[in-house]
């Protein structure tokens, strides 16, 4: 069974890069341009993991994580931050909000695939 992931980033080119990387590894990737759109898609269907940017308009990644963690269906779903931010305080804040992991942009394709496989349990 193909695992479905949600990729959330306000950059269309970054979403495309993630989709190509994870799609090439056998995952189905659904895209959202901001946290609000991601939340709507998460409410409409179930994802095996979420990869989200931190800094986005409308609803940022931290707010999205807090919202997802408040939904019973997403309490245990892995959520990976994929962001240019590397500040330790932001990482602590993300972990406290419920982030599973953190990857700094620009990312290595094999690293992203490896992290997703690990957190999904493959």
PDB file as gemmi writes it, atoms N, CA and C in Angstrom:
CRYST1    1.000    1.000    1.000  90.00  90.00  90.00 P 1                      
ATOM      1  N   UNK A   1       0.841  -1.185   0.000  1.00  0.00           N  
ATOM      2  CA  UNK A   1       0.000   0.000   0.000  1.00  0.00           C  
ATOM      3  C   UNK A   1       0.885   1.247   0.000  1.00  0.00           C  
ATOM      4  N   UNK A   2       0.589   2.167  -0.872  1.00  0.00           N  
ATOM      5  CA  UNK A   2       1.355   3.405  -0.965  1.00  0.00           C  
ATOM      6  C   UNK A   2       1.028   4.318   0.204  1.00  0.00           C  
ATOM      7  N   UNK A   3       2.061   4.842   0.830  1.00  0.00           N  
ATOM      8  CA  UNK A   3       1.883   5.791   1.926  1.00  0.00           C  
ATOM      9  C   UNK A   3       1.681   7.181   1.337  1.00  0.00           C  
ATOM     10  N   UNK A   4       0.763   7.937   1.925  1.00  0.00           N  
ATOM     11  CA  UNK A   4       0.455   9.275   1.448  1.00  0.00           C  
ATOM     12  C   UNK A   4       0.986  10.304   2.436  1.00  0.00           C  
ATOM     13  N   UNK A   5       1.713  11.291   1.887  1.00  0.00           N  
ATOM     14  CA  UNK A   5       2.317  12.339   2.705  1.00  0.00           C  
ATOM     15  C   UNK A   5       1.738  13.685   2.323  1.00  0.00           C  
ATOM     16  N   UNK A   6       1.718  14.597   3.276  1.00  0.00           N  
ATOM     17  CA  UNK A   6       1.278  15.966   3.040  1.00  0.00           C  
ATOM     18  C   UNK A   6       2.495  16.875   3.088  1.00  0.00           C  
ATOM     19  N   UNK A   7       2.735  17.610   2.016  1.00  0.00           N  
ATOM     20  CA  UNK A   7       3.854  18.555   1.928  1.00  0.00           C  
ATOM     21  C   UNK A   7       3.291  19.968   1.978  1.00  0.00           C  
ATOM     22  N   UNK A   8       3.745  20.752   2.965  1.00  0.00           N  
ATOM     23  CA  UNK A   8       3.211  22.097   3.176  1.00  0.00           C  
ATOM     24  C   UNK A   8       4.348  23.109   3.061  1.00  0.00           C  
ATOM     25  N   UNK A   9       4.265  23.975   2.059  1.00  0.00           N  
ATOM     26  CA  UNK A   9       5.290  25.008   1.867  1.00  0.00           C  
ATOM     27  C   UNK A   9       4.702  26.091   0.979  1.00  0.00           C  
ATOM     28  N   UNK A  10       4.996  27.354   1.279  1.00  0.00           N  
ATOM     29  CA  UNK A  10       4.481  28.434   0.453  1.00  0.00           C  
ATOM     30  C   UNK A  10       5.257  28.579  -0.849  1.00  0.00           C  
ATOM     31  N   UNK A  11       6.375  27.896  -0.980  1.00  0.00           N  
ATOM     32  CA  UNK A  11       7.162  27.915  -2.212  1.00  0.00           C  
ATOM     33  C   UNK A  11       6.753  26.741  -3.108  1.00  0.00           C  
ATOM     34  N   UNK A  12       6.195  27.072  -4.281  1.00  0.00           N  
ATOM     35  CA  UNK A  12       5.784  26.021  -5.225  1.00  0.00           C  
ATOM     36  C   UNK A  12       6.974  25.181  -5.668  1.00  0.00           C  
ATOM     37  N   UNK A  13       8.133  25.813  -5.847  1.00  0.00           N  
ATOM     38  CA  UNK A  13       9.306  25.054  -6.288  1.00  0.00           C  
ATOM     39  C   UNK A  13       9.783  24.095  -5.199  1.00  0.00           C  
ATOM     40  N   UNK A  14       9.682  24.491  -3.935  1.00  0.00           N  
ATOM     41  CA  UNK A  14      10.070  23.590  -2.844  1.00  0.00           C  
ATOM     42  C   UNK A  14       9.089  22.423  -2.748  1.00  0.00           C  
ATOM     43  N   UNK A  15       7.804  22.700  -2.898  1.00  0.00           N  
ATOM     44  CA  UNK A  15       6.809  21.603  -2.880  1.00  0.00           C  
ATOM     45  C   UNK A  15       7.096  20.633  -4.015  1.00  0.00           C  
ATOM     46  N   UNK A  16       7.439  21.164  -5.180  1.00  0.00           N  
ATOM     47  CA  UNK A  16       7.731  20.308  -6.333  1.00  0.00           C  
ATOM     48  C   UNK A  16       8.960  19.442  -6.060  1.00  0.00           C  
ATOM     49  N   UNK A  17       9.989  20.029  -5.461  1.00  0.00           N  
ATOM     50  CA  UNK A  17      11.212  19.286  -5.151  1.00  0.00           C  
ATOM     51  C   UNK A  17      10.915  18.155  -4.158  1.00  0.00           C  
ATOM     52  N   UNK A  18      10.138  18.444  -3.129  1.00  0.00           N  
ATOM     53  CA  UNK A  18       9.767  17.416  -2.148  1.00  0.00           C  
ATOM     54  C   UNK A  18       8.929  16.338  -2.826  1.00  0.00           C  
ATOM     55  N   UNK A  19       7.982  16.750  -3.655  1.00  0.00           N  
ATOM     56  CA  UNK A  19       7.115  15.788  -4.340  1.00  0.00           C  
ATOM     57  C   UNK A  19       7.924  14.876  -5.257  1.00  0.00           C  
ATOM     58  N   UNK A  20       8.868  15.449  -6.013  1.00  0.00           N  
ATOM     59  CA  UNK A  20       9.712  14.642  -6.891  1.00  0.00           C  
ATOM     60  C   UNK A  20      10.582  13.678  -6.086  1.00  0.00           C  
ATOM     61  N   UNK A  21      11.144  14.179  -4.990  1.00  0.00           N  
ATOM     62  CA  UNK A  21      12.018  13.347  -4.151  1.00  0.00           C  
ATOM     63  C   UNK A  21      11.251  12.196  -3.520  1.00  0.00           C  
ATOM     64  N   UNK A  22      10.154  12.505  -2.857  1.00  0.00           N  
ATOM     65  CA  UNK A  22       9.399  11.465  -2.147  1.00  0.00           C  
ATOM     66  C   UNK A  22       8.552  10.627  -3.097  1.00  0.00           C  
ATOM     67  N   UNK A  23       8.071  11.242  -4.165  1.00  0.00           N  
ATOM     68  CA  UNK A  23       7.345  10.483  -5.184  1.00  0.00           C  
ATOM     69  C   UNK A  23       8.254   9.449  -5.831  1.00  0.00           C  
ATOM     70  N   UNK A  24       9.498   9.839  -6.069  1.00  0.00           N  
ATOM     71  CA  UNK A  24      10.477   8.923  -6.641  1.00  0.00           C  
ATOM     72  C   UNK A  24      10.818   7.769  -5.715  1.00  0.00           C  
ATOM     73  N   UNK A  25      10.572   7.965  -4.416  1.00  0.00           N  
ATOM     74  CA  UNK A  25      10.817   6.913  -3.431  1.00  0.00           C  
ATOM     75  C   UNK A  25       9.573   6.057  -3.193  1.00  0.00           C  
ATOM     76  N   UNK A  26       8.517   6.320  -3.969  1.00  0.00           N  
ATOM     77  CA  UNK A  26       7.319   5.479  -3.894  1.00  0.00           C  
ATOM     78  C   UNK A  26       6.175   6.022  -3.059  1.00  0.00           C  
ATOM     79  N   UNK A  27       6.286   7.252  -2.600  1.00  0.00           N  
ATOM     80  CA  UNK A  27       5.218   7.846  -1.807  1.00  0.00           C  
ATOM     81  C   UNK A  27       4.295   8.684  -2.682  1.00  0.00           C  
ATOM     82  N   UNK A  28       3.043   8.780  -2.260  1.00  0.00           N  
ATOM     83  CA  UNK A  28       2.114   9.707  -2.898  1.00  0.00           C  
ATOM     84  C   UNK A  28       2.184  11.000  -2.088  1.00  0.00           C  
ATOM     85  N   UNK A  29       2.354  12.142  -2.759  1.00  0.00           N  
ATOM     86  CA  UNK A  29       2.515  13.411  -2.062  1.00  0.00           C  
ATOM     87  C   UNK A  29       1.393  14.366  -2.449  1.00  0.00           C  
ATOM     88  N   UNK A  30       0.704  14.879  -1.434  1.00  0.00           N  
ATOM     89  CA  UNK A  30      -0.340  15.886  -1.614  1.00  0.00           C  
ATOM     90  C   UNK A  30       0.254  17.210  -1.158  1.00  0.00           C  
ATOM     91  N   UNK A  31       0.014  18.268  -1.912  1.00  0.00           N  
ATOM     92  CA  UNK A  31       0.610  19.565  -1.621  1.00  0.00           C  
ATOM     93  C   UNK A  31      -0.391  20.545  -1.009  1.00  0.00           C  
ATOM     94  N   UNK A  32       0.139  21.434  -0.155  1.00  0.00           N  
ATOM     95  CA  UNK A  32      -0.636  22.548   0.394  1.00  0.00           C  
ATOM     96  C   UNK A  32       0.299  23.754   0.472  1.00  0.00           C  
ATOM     97  N   UNK A  33      -0.231  24.946   0.173  1.00  0.00           N  
ATOM     98  CA  UNK A  33       0.587  26.154   0.094  1.00  0.00           C  
ATOM     99  C   UNK A  33       0.743  26.887   1.425  1.00  0.00           C  
ATOM    100  N   UNK A  34      -0.068  26.531   2.422  1.00  0.00           N  
ATOM    101  CA  UNK A  34       0.056  27.152   3.742  1.00  0.00           C  
ATOM    102  C   UNK A  34      -0.640  26.263   4.774  1.00  0.00           C  
ATOM    103  N   UNK A  35      -0.508  26.633   6.028  1.00  0.00           N  
ATOM    104  CA  UNK A  35      -1.052  25.810   7.103  1.00  0.00           C  
ATOM    105  C   UNK A  35      -2.557  25.644   7.055  1.00  0.00           C  
ATOM    106  N   UNK A  36      -3.267  26.692   6.688  1.00  0.00           N  
ATOM    107  CA  UNK A  36      -4.730  26.595   6.631  1.00  0.00           C  
ATOM    108  C   UNK A  36      -5.172  25.587   5.576  1.00  0.00           C  
ATOM    109  N   UNK A  37      -4.563  25.657   4.388  1.00  0.00           N  
ATOM    110  CA  UNK A  37      -4.892  24.693   3.334  1.00  0.00           C  
ATOM    111  C   UNK A  37      -4.526  23.277   3.772  1.00  0.00           C  
ATOM    112  N   UNK A  38      -3.390  23.138   4.444  1.00  0.00           N  
ATOM    113  CA  UNK A  38      -2.958  21.825   4.935  1.00  0.00           C  
ATOM    114  C   UNK A  38      -3.953  21.269   5.949  1.00  0.00           C  
ATOM    115  N   UNK A  39      -4.424  22.124   6.835  1.00  0.00           N  
ATOM    116  CA  UNK A  39      -5.383  21.696   7.852  1.00  0.00           C  
ATOM    117  C   UNK A  39      -6.677  21.214   7.204  1.00  0.00           C  
ATOM    118  N   UNK A  40      -7.134  21.918   6.182  1.00  0.00           N  
ATOM    119  CA  UNK A  40      -8.343  21.500   5.461  1.00  0.00           C  
ATOM    120  C   UNK A  40      -8.143  20.132   4.815  1.00  0.00           C  
ATOM    121  N   UNK A  41      -6.969  19.924   4.212  1.00  0.00           N  
ATOM    122  CA  UNK A  41      -6.691  18.633   3.566  1.00  0.00           C  
ATOM    123  C   UNK A  41      -6.547  17.522   4.608  1.00  0.00           C  
ATOM    124  N   UNK A  42      -5.970  17.850   5.757  1.00  0.00           N  
ATOM    125  CA  UNK A  42      -5.816  16.855   6.824  1.00  0.00           C  
ATOM    126  C   UNK A  42      -7.173  16.466   7.416  1.00  0.00           C  
ATOM    127  N   UNK A  43      -8.095  17.407   7.470  1.00  0.00           N  
ATOM    128  CA  UNK A  43      -9.436  17.114   7.981  1.00  0.00           C  
ATOM    129  C   UNK A  43     -10.232  16.273   6.994  1.00  0.00           C  
ATOM    130  N   UNK A  44      -9.907  16.403   5.698  1.00  0.00           N  
ATOM    131  CA  UNK A  44     -10.637  15.683   4.650  1.00  0.00           C  
ATOM    132  C   UNK A  44     -10.104  14.269   4.411  1.00  0.00           C  
ATOM    133  N   UNK A  45      -8.866  13.998   4.812  1.00  0.00           N  
ATOM    134  CA  UNK A  45      -8.275  12.689   4.573  1.00  0.00           C  
ATOM    135  C   UNK A  45      -7.141  12.424   5.539  1.00  0.00           C  
ATOM    136  N   UNK A  46      -6.662  11.195   5.557  1.00  0.00           N  
ATOM    137  CA  UNK A  46      -5.600  10.812   6.497  1.00  0.00           C  
ATOM    138  C   UNK A  46      -4.265  10.700   5.778  1.00  0.00           C  
ATOM    139  N   UNK A  47      -3.222  11.253   6.389  1.00  0.00           N  
ATOM    140  CA  UNK A  47      -1.873  11.166   5.854  1.00  0.00           C  
ATOM    141  C   UNK A  47      -0.998  10.362   6.803  1.00  0.00           C  
ATOM    142  N   UNK A  48       0.019   9.699   6.244  1.00  0.00           N  
ATOM    143  CA  UNK A  48       0.937   8.892   7.048  1.00  0.00           C  
ATOM    144  C   UNK A  48       2.031   9.734   7.675  1.00  0.00           C  
ATOM    145  N   UNK A  49       2.313  10.908   7.083  1.00  0.00           N  
ATOM    146  CA  UNK A  49       3.306  11.842   7.620  1.00  0.00           C  
ATOM    147  C   UNK A  49       3.058  13.214   7.002  1.00  0.00           C  
ATOM    148  N   UNK A  50       3.565  14.242   7.689  1.00  0.00           N  
ATOM    149  CA  UNK A  50       3.447  15.618   7.215  1.00  0.00           C  
ATOM    150  C   UNK A  50       4.848  16.221   7.179  1.00  0.00           C  
ATOM    151  N   UNK A  51       5.183  16.877   6.062  1.00  0.00           N  
ATOM    152  CA  UNK A  51       6.434  17.617   5.929  1.00  0.00           C  
ATOM    153  C   UNK A  51       6.036  19.074   5.749  1.00  0.00           C  
ATOM    154  N   UNK A  52       6.436  19.937   6.690  1.00  0.00           N  
ATOM    155  CA  UNK A  52       5.983  21.323   6.636  1.00  0.00           C  
ATOM    156  C   UNK A  52       7.105  22.331   6.813  1.00  0.00           C  
ATOM    157  N   UNK A  53       6.934  23.449   6.142  1.00  0.00           N  
ATOM    158  CA  UNK A  53       7.806  24.599   6.329  1.00  0.00           C  
ATOM    159  C   UNK A  53       7.391  25.268   7.640  1.00  0.00           C  
ATOM    160  N   UNK A  54       8.255  26.121   8.153  1.00  0.00           N  
ATOM    161  CA  UNK A  54       7.939  26.876   9.364  1.00  0.00           C  
ATOM    162  C   UNK A  54       7.305  28.215   9.011  1.00  0.00           C  
ATOM    163  N   UNK A  55       7.999  29.007   8.214  1.00  0.00           N  
ATOM    164  CA  UNK A  55       7.557  30.362   7.893  1.00  0.00           C  
ATOM    165  C   UNK A  55       6.680  30.379   6.647  1.00  0.00           C  
ATOM    166  N   UNK A  56       5.364  30.585   6.862  1.00  0.00           N  
ATOM    167  CA  UNK A  56       4.405  30.648   5.763  1.00  0.00           C  
ATOM    168  C   UNK A  56       3.346  31.682   6.102  1.00  0.00           C  
ATOM    169  N   UNK A  57       2.741  32.281   5.072  1.00  0.00           N  
ATOM    170  CA  UNK A  57       1.635  33.199   5.340  1.00  0.00           C  
ATOM    171  C   UNK A  57       0.390  32.437   5.780  1.00  0.00           C  
ATOM    172  N   UNK A  58      -0.600  33.127   6.234  1.00  0.00           N  
ATOM    173  CA  UNK A  58      -1.917  32.623   6.648  1.00  0.00           C  
ATOM    174  C   UNK A  58      -1.817  31.821   7.949  1.00  0.00           C  
ATOM    175  N   UNK A  59      -1.128  30.686   7.936  1.00  0.00           N  
ATOM    176  CA  UNK A  59      -0.898  29.885   9.146  1.00  0.00           C  
ATOM    177  C   UNK A  59       0.484  29.273   9.028  1.00  0.00           C  
ATOM    178  N   UNK A  60       1.358  29.569  10.002  1.00  0.00           N  
ATOM    179  CA  UNK A  60       2.723  29.038   9.929  1.00  0.00           C  
ATOM    180  C   UNK A  60       2.780  27.583  10.387  1.00  0.00           C  
ATOM    181  N   UNK A  61       3.957  26.995  10.260  1.00  0.00           N  
ATOM    182  CA  UNK A  61       4.130  25.582  10.582  1.00  0.00           C  
ATOM    183  C   UNK A  61       3.884  25.236  12.037  1.00  0.00           C  
ATOM    184  N   UNK A  62       4.271  26.111  12.956  1.00  0.00           N  
ATOM    185  CA  UNK A  62       4.033  25.841  14.382  1.00  0.00           C  
ATOM    186  C   UNK A  62       2.543  25.794  14.687  1.00  0.00           C  
ATOM    187  N   UNK A  63       1.790  26.763  14.162  1.00  0.00           N  
ATOM    188  CA  UNK A  63       0.342  26.771  14.377  1.00  0.00           C  
ATOM    189  C   UNK A  63      -0.293  25.524  13.759  1.00  0.00           C  
ATOM    190  N   UNK A  64       0.191  25.132  12.583  1.00  0.00           N  
ATOM    191  CA  UNK A  64      -0.328  23.920  11.934  1.00  0.00           C  
ATOM    192  C   UNK A  64      -0.084  22.696  12.805  1.00  0.00           C  
ATOM    193  N   UNK A  65       1.122  22.564  13.330  1.00  0.00           N  
ATOM    194  CA  UNK A  65       1.436  21.405  14.164  1.00  0.00           C  
ATOM    195  C   UNK A  65       0.527  21.368  15.391  1.00  0.00           C  
ATOM    196  N   UNK A  66       0.352  22.501  16.031  1.00  0.00           N  
ATOM    197  CA  UNK A  66      -0.525  22.554  17.215  1.00  0.00           C  
ATOM    198  C   UNK A  66      -1.949  22.130  16.868  1.00  0.00           C  
ATOM    199  N   UNK A  67      -2.446  22.591  15.725  1.00  0.00           N  
ATOM    200  CA  UNK A  67      -3.793  22.210  15.282  1.00  0.00           C  
ATOM    201  C   UNK A  67      -3.875  20.710  14.989  1.00  0.00           C  
ATOM    202  N   UNK A  68      -2.879  20.198  14.258  1.00  0.00           N  
ATOM    203  CA  UNK A  68      -2.880  18.763  13.932  1.00  0.00           C  
ATOM    204  C   UNK A  68      -2.796  17.905  15.189  1.00  0.00           C  
ATOM    205  N   UNK A  69      -1.947  18.288  16.113  1.00  0.00           N  
ATOM    206  CA  UNK A  69      -1.801  17.503  17.350  1.00  0.00           C  
ATOM    207  C   UNK A  69      -3.069  17.524  18.201  1.00  0.00           C  
ATOM    208  N   UNK A  70      -3.928  18.494  17.966  1.00  0.00           N  
ATOM    209  CA  UNK A  70      -5.210  18.543  18.673  1.00  0.00           C  
ATOM    210  C   UNK A  70      -6.271  17.644  18.062  1.00  0.00           C  
ATOM    211  N   UNK A  71      -5.975  17.080  16.896  1.00  0.00           N  
ATOM    212  CA  UNK A  71      -6.907  16.180  16.217  1.00  0.00           C  
ATOM    213  C   UNK A  71      -6.537  14.737  16.551  1.00  0.00           C  
ATOM    214  N   UNK A  72      -7.475  13.939  17.082  1.00  0.00           N  
ATOM    215  CA  UNK A  72      -7.151  12.549  17.447  1.00  0.00           C  
ATOM    216  C   UNK A  72      -6.485  11.756  16.325  1.00  0.00           C  
ATOM    217  N   UNK A  73      -6.902  11.962  15.086  1.00  0.00           N  
ATOM    218  CA  UNK A  73      -6.341  11.206  13.949  1.00  0.00           C  
ATOM    219  C   UNK A  73      -4.876  11.546  13.686  1.00  0.00           C  
ATOM    220  N   UNK A  74      -4.406  12.675  14.194  1.00  0.00           N  
ATOM    221  CA  UNK A  74      -3.030  13.111  13.928  1.00  0.00           C  
ATOM    222  C   UNK A  74      -2.157  13.156  15.179  1.00  0.00           C  
ATOM    223  N   UNK A  75      -2.646  12.611  16.270  1.00  0.00           N  
ATOM    224  CA  UNK A  75      -1.868  12.671  17.510  1.00  0.00           C  
ATOM    225  C   UNK A  75      -0.543  11.918  17.401  1.00  0.00           C  
ATOM    226  N   UNK A  76      -0.499  10.872  16.583  1.00  0.00           N  
ATOM    227  CA  UNK A  76       0.727  10.093  16.455  1.00  0.00           C  
ATOM    228  C   UNK A  76       1.368  10.134  15.078  1.00  0.00           C  
ATOM    229  N   UNK A  77       0.844  10.962  14.187  1.00  0.00           N  
ATOM    230  CA  UNK A  77       1.389  11.049  12.829  1.00  0.00           C  
ATOM    231  C   UNK A  77       2.700  11.843  12.849  1.00  0.00           C  
ATOM    232  N   UNK A  78       3.759  11.315  12.251  1.00  0.00           N  
ATOM    233  CA  UNK A  78       5.035  12.042  12.227  1.00  0.00           C  
ATOM    234  C   UNK A  78       4.912  13.359  11.464  1.00  0.00           C  
ATOM    235  N   UNK A  79       5.477  14.425  12.046  1.00  0.00           N  
ATOM    236  CA  UNK A  79       5.496  15.737  11.405  1.00  0.00           C  
ATOM    237  C   UNK A  79       6.941  16.216  11.374  1.00  0.00           C  
ATOM    238  N   UNK A  80       7.442  16.447  10.166  1.00  0.00           N  
ATOM    239  CA  UNK A  80       8.829  16.869   9.966  1.00  0.00           C  
ATOM    240  C   UNK A  80       8.853  18.321   9.505  1.00  0.00           C  
ATOM    241  N   UNK A  81       9.626  19.128  10.195  1.00  0.00           N  
ATOM    242  CA  UNK A  81       9.862  20.495   9.738  1.00  0.00           C  
ATOM    243  C   UNK A  81      10.943  20.467   8.673  1.00  0.00           C  
ATOM    244  N   UNK A  82      10.693  21.145   7.559  1.00  0.00           N  
ATOM    245  CA  UNK A  82      11.671  21.311   6.494  1.00  0.00           C  
ATOM    246  C   UNK A  82      11.774  22.815   6.275  1.00  0.00           C  
ATOM    247  N   UNK A  83      12.811  23.438   6.831  1.00  0.00           N  
ATOM    248  CA  UNK A  83      12.870  24.891   6.891  1.00  0.00           C  
ATOM    249  C   UNK A  83      14.290  25.420   6.811  1.00  0.00           C  
ATOM    250  N   UNK A  84      14.412  26.691   6.511  1.00  0.00           N  
ATOM    251  CA  UNK A  84      15.724  27.340   6.511  1.00  0.00           C  
ATOM    252  C   UNK A  84      16.164  27.691   7.921  1.00  0.00           C  
ATOM    253  N   UNK A  85      15.244  27.671   8.868  1.00  0.00           N  
ATOM    254  CA  UNK A  85      15.542  28.005  10.261  1.00  0.00           C  
ATOM    255  C   UNK A  85      16.432  26.923  10.885  1.00  0.00           C  
ATOM    256  N   UNK A  86      17.403  27.338  11.674  1.00  0.00           N  
ATOM    257  CA  UNK A  86      18.241  26.355  12.364  1.00  0.00           C  
ATOM    258  C   UNK A  86      18.497  26.759  13.818  1.00  0.00           C  
ATOM    259  N   UNK A  87      17.765  27.754  14.300  1.00  0.00           N  
ATOM    260  CA  UNK A  87      17.920  28.265  15.652  1.00  0.00           C  
ATOM    261  C   UNK A  87      17.467  27.223  16.682  1.00  0.00           C  
ATOM    262  N   UNK A  88      18.286  26.990  17.701  1.00  0.00           N  
ATOM    263  CA  UNK A  88      17.966  25.987  18.719  1.00  0.00           C  
ATOM    264  C   UNK A  88      16.663  26.294  19.460  1.00  0.00           C  
ATOM    265  N   UNK A  89      16.398  27.574  19.712  1.00  0.00           N  
ATOM    266  CA  UNK A  89      15.152  27.942  20.403  1.00  0.00           C  
ATOM    267  C   UNK A  89      13.935  27.585  19.557  1.00  0.00           C  
ATOM    268  N   UNK A  90      14.030  27.818  18.255  1.00  0.00           N  
ATOM    269  CA  UNK A  90      12.923  27.463  17.354  1.00  0.00           C  
ATOM    270  C   UNK A  90      12.733  25.950  17.325  1.00  0.00           C  
ATOM    271  N   UNK A  91      13.831  25.207  17.369  1.00  0.00           N  
ATOM    272  CA  UNK A  91      13.743  23.746  17.393  1.00  0.00           C  
ATOM    273  C   UNK A  91      13.047  23.273  18.663  1.00  0.00           C  
ATOM    274  N   UNK A  92      13.374  23.890  19.794  1.00  0.00           N  
ATOM    275  CA  UNK A  92      12.723  23.533  21.065  1.00  0.00           C  
ATOM    276  C   UNK A  92      11.241  23.848  21.008  1.00  0.00           C  
ATOM    277  N   UNK A  93      10.923  25.004  20.438  1.00  0.00           N  
ATOM    278  CA  UNK A  93       9.523  25.402  20.294  1.00  0.00           C  
ATOM    279  C   UNK A  93       8.765  24.413  19.406  1.00  0.00           C  
ATOM    280  N   UNK A  94       9.393  23.991  18.327  1.00  0.00           N  
ATOM    281  CA  UNK A  94       8.779  23.028  17.408  1.00  0.00           C  
ATOM    282  C   UNK A  94       8.567  21.685  18.093  1.00  0.00           C  
ATOM    283  N   UNK A  95       9.561  21.239  18.837  1.00  0.00           N  
ATOM    284  CA  UNK A  95       9.447  19.964  19.557  1.00  0.00           C  
ATOM    285  C   UNK A  95       8.316  20.034  20.578  1.00  0.00           C  
ATOM    286  N   UNK A  96       8.234  21.158  21.292  1.00  0.00           N  
ATOM    287  CA  UNK A  96       7.169  21.339  22.282  1.00  0.00           C  
ATOM    288  C   UNK A  96       5.785  21.334  21.622  1.00  0.00           C  
ATOM    289  N   UNK A  97       5.713  21.846  20.392  1.00  0.00           N  
ATOM    290  CA  UNK A  97       4.442  21.871  19.656  1.00  0.00           C  
ATOM    291  C   UNK A  97       4.055  20.488  19.150  1.00  0.00           C  
ATOM    292  N   UNK A  98       5.047  19.588  19.033  1.00  0.00           N  
ATOM    293  CA  UNK A  98       4.746  18.230  18.588  1.00  0.00           C  
ATOM    294  C   UNK A  98       5.470  17.784  17.342  1.00  0.00           C  
ATOM    295  N   UNK A  99       6.472  18.550  16.885  1.00  0.00           N  
ATOM    296  CA  UNK A  99       7.244  18.142  15.711  1.00  0.00           C  
ATOM    297  C   UNK A  99       8.033  16.878  16.023  1.00  0.00           C  
ATOM    298  N   UNK A 100       8.102  15.984  15.056  1.00  0.00           N  
ATOM    299  CA  UNK A 100       8.834  14.733  15.204  1.00  0.00           C  
ATOM    300  C   UNK A 100      10.309  14.922  14.871  1.00  0.00           C  
ATOM    301  N   UNK A 101      10.588  15.778  13.864  1.00  0.00           N  
ATOM    302  CA  UNK A 101      11.960  15.975  13.424  1.00  0.00           C  
ATOM    303  C   UNK A 101      12.127  17.294  12.705  1.00  0.00           C  
ATOM    304  N   UNK A 102      13.375  17.565  12.309  1.00  0.00           N  
ATOM    305  CA  UNK A 102      13.738  18.859  11.730  1.00  0.00           C  
ATOM    306  C   UNK A 102      14.801  18.647  10.671  1.00  0.00           C  
ATOM    307  N   UNK A 103      14.564  19.132   9.462  1.00  0.00           N  
ATOM    308  CA  UNK A 103      15.551  19.088   8.387  1.00  0.00           C  
ATOM    309  C   UNK A 103      15.732  20.520   7.890  1.00  0.00           C  
ATOM    310  N   UNK A 104      16.979  20.928   7.743  1.00  0.00           N  
ATOM    311  CA  UNK A 104      17.269  22.286   7.291  1.00  0.00           C  
ATOM    312  C   UNK A 104      17.404  22.328   5.773  1.00  0.00           C  
ATOM    313  N   UNK A 105      16.783  23.345   5.161  1.00  0.00           N  
ATOM    314  CA  UNK A 105      16.910  23.585   3.722  1.00  0.00           C  
ATOM    315  C   UNK A 105      18.239  24.278   3.462  1.00  0.00           C  
ATOM    316  N   UNK A 106      18.853  24.066   2.321  1.00  0.00           N  
ATOM    317  CA  UNK A 106      18.465  23.089   1.303  1.00  0.00           C  
ATOM    318  C   UNK A 106      18.719  21.676   1.813  1.00  0.00           C  
ATOM    319  N   UNK A 107      17.858  20.760   1.432  1.00  0.00           N  
ATOM    320  CA  UNK A 107      17.955  19.395   1.949  1.00  0.00           C  
ATOM    321  C   UNK A 107      18.628  18.460   0.957  1.00  0.00           C  
ATOM    322  N   UNK A 108      19.208  17.407   1.493  1.00  0.00           N  
ATOM    323  CA  UNK A 108      19.750  16.329   0.669  1.00  0.00           C  
ATOM    324  C   UNK A 108      18.605  15.352   0.416  1.00  0.00           C  
ATOM    325  N   UNK A 109      18.386  14.986  -0.832  1.00  0.00           N  
ATOM    326  CA  UNK A 109      17.257  14.128  -1.170  1.00  0.00           C  
ATOM    327  C   UNK A 109      17.290  12.798  -0.410  1.00  0.00           C  
ATOM    328  N   UNK A 110      18.454  12.172  -0.340  1.00  0.00           N  
ATOM    329  CA  UNK A 110      18.536  10.885   0.352  1.00  0.00           C  
ATOM    330  C   UNK A 110      18.272  11.041   1.849  1.00  0.00           C  
ATOM    331  N   UNK A 111      18.624  12.186   2.422  1.00  0.00           N  
ATOM    332  CA  UNK A 111      18.358  12.436   3.841  1.00  0.00           C  
ATOM    333  C   UNK A 111      16.850  12.535   4.086  1.00  0.00           C  
ATOM    334  N   UNK A 112      16.142  13.268   3.225  1.00  0.00           N  
ATOM    335  CA  UNK A 112      14.693  13.406   3.383  1.00  0.00           C  
ATOM    336  C   UNK A 112      14.011  12.046   3.286  1.00  0.00           C  
ATOM    337  N   UNK A 113      14.367  11.265   2.283  1.00  0.00           N  
ATOM    338  CA  UNK A 113      13.769   9.934   2.108  1.00  0.00           C  
ATOM    339  C   UNK A 113      14.074   9.058   3.325  1.00  0.00           C  
ATOM    340  N   UNK A 114      15.306   9.094   3.795  1.00  0.00           N  
ATOM    341  CA  UNK A 114      15.716   8.294   4.950  1.00  0.00           C  
ATOM    342  C   UNK A 114      14.923   8.672   6.200  1.00  0.00           C  
ATOM    343  N   UNK A 115      14.764   9.959   6.443  1.00  0.00           N  
ATOM    344  CA  UNK A 115      14.013  10.417   7.617  1.00  0.00           C  
ATOM    345  C   UNK A 115      12.552   9.988   7.521  1.00  0.00           C  
ATOM    346  N   UNK A 116      11.952  10.159   6.350  1.00  0.00           N  
ATOM    347  CA  UNK A 116      10.546   9.753   6.186  1.00  0.00           C  
ATOM    348  C   UNK A 116      10.388   8.250   6.404  1.00  0.00           C  
ATOM    349  N   UNK A 117      11.275   7.454   5.809  1.00  0.00           N  
ATOM    350  CA  UNK A 117      11.194   5.997   6.016  1.00  0.00           C  
ATOM    351  C   UNK A 117      11.317   5.646   7.493  1.00  0.00           C  
ATOM    352  N   UNK A 118      12.204   6.317   8.189  1.00  0.00           N  
ATOM    353  CA  UNK A 118      12.427   6.030   9.611  1.00  0.00           C  
ATOM    354  C   UNK A 118      11.191   6.378  10.435  1.00  0.00           C  
ATOM    355  N   UNK A 119      10.620   7.582  10.235  1.00  0.00           N  
ATOM    356  CA  UNK A 119       9.504   7.990  11.083  1.00  0.00           C  
ATOM    357  C   UNK A 119       8.203   7.253  10.745  1.00  0.00           C  
ATOM    358  N   UNK A 120       8.084   6.799   9.491  1.00  0.00           N  
ATOM    359  CA  UNK A 120       6.894   6.030   9.112  1.00  0.00           C  
ATOM    360  C   UNK A 120       7.031   4.569   9.553  1.00  0.00           C  
ATOM    361  N   UNK A 121       8.269   4.144   9.746  1.00  0.00           N  
ATOM    362  CA  UNK A 121       8.501   2.771  10.208  1.00  0.00           C  
ATOM    363  C   UNK A 121       8.691   1.791   9.076  1.00  0.00           C  
ATOM    364  N   UNK A 122       9.349   2.234   8.016  1.00  0.00           N  
ATOM    365  CA  UNK A 122       9.604   1.343   6.872  1.00  0.00           C  
ATOM    366  C   UNK A 122      11.058   0.936   6.827  1.00  0.00           C  
TER     367      UNK A 122                                                      
END                                                                             
